[in-house]
Amino acid sequence: MATYNLLFLPGDGIGQEVMREVEKIADWTQKAGIASFEIERGLVGGAAYDAHGKAISDSDMALASASDAVIFGAVGGPKWDNVPYDVRPEAGLLRLRKDLGLFANLRPAICYPALADASSLKREIVEGLDIMIVRELTGGVYFGEPKQIIDLGNGQKRGIDTQVYDTYEIERIGRVAFELARKRNNKVTSSEKRNVMKSGVLWNEVITALHKREFADVTLEHQLADALGMQLVRWPKQFDVIVTDNLFGDMLSDVASMLTGSLGMLPSASLGETDPKTGKRKSMYEPVHGSAPDIAGKGLANPIAMIASFAMALRYSFGLGDAADRIEKAIADVLDAGLRTADIRGDAKETISTSQMGDAILAQLQKAG
Ligand code: NAD
């Protein structure tokens, strides 16, 4: 049984509550003989600020770099609204993404049949939906220079952001998308705005060339980002893997998230380059939701997004796809049995707490053997 190094960073608010439920599932993974873990625990966000005056300490960053995967809860909360900008809770998350070189953000949008009525779209549009959005995470308009506001001296100001992509950045995110598609339904939809943006023209050219050169067995289609936004709510089941840039990916993945019902259901993975020597890649797994200060400490948080993020770690960092399937099946079975936290209550008469949901998923895993 292989041993992997994990760094658990629960963070703030419900991050800490949902991480406790992941501990139960990690323990099951070990007891079931699937993998063993050396687990370190660190601080990030407001919790790290309170302890060290930083959003993440250098020693915890070193642990993150040395780990096989970081399992991250959530950061932030009103308590830290007025701390200096460079040590605000989110700075810890951004440093992890930047220093670990996590350029590929994977956000699956899966609609469990039992929750199809929680979506804002009709059941037949979303039931059984299973798509993967691959968003470029470290380039594009969020990071391009110049990025500034200039005073024009005539009572006017000018705000400037720069959308910039180099060939290698497009190729490496494209490669992640094509490789994922091969393990799913073998289709990639690449999205940009080549009709109005030069970076979109290059994006389209590079993805097309990469496809021809290395992934001709995968079906590739291109959709302009605005049209894709429309298609996502019209007929989302036409998609398998969607690959797009940082800005469009930010928006489109939020749209896709609403197809599935609740923020409490959405996991994510962020991956770096594969090290050619070790074959390993830096990675971080986190729920899409934040620290939810409105429900923190009340046992109301849904731990499914966090547990499903751990399942993604098993699949994408450790090649344990079967174990990930078992966890996802246990989640589906628990939902089919009608168990609900408050956020996915629907018509349910009763709801269960964060730890009861974690226990129910664990019990289902143990029962399934
Ligand atoms: P949020 O995701 O924390 O909460 C939005 C709404 O969804 C709230 O009503 C919350 O109760 C609910 N919700 C979220 N996760 C849930 C879960 N697992 N179970 C049940 N309900 C859940 O977003 P927000 O309120 O905009 O932000 C709160 C704080 O979190 C802010 O400080 C923000 O900066 C931070 N934040 C952090 C991250 C992150 O750590 N990755 C992401 C988003 C927001």
Residues whose N, C-alpha, C, O or C-beta is under 5 A from the ligand:
A	BS01	NAD	G73 A74 V75 G76 G77 L263 G264 P287 V288 H289 G290 S291 A292 P293 D294 I295 L300 A301 N302 D343
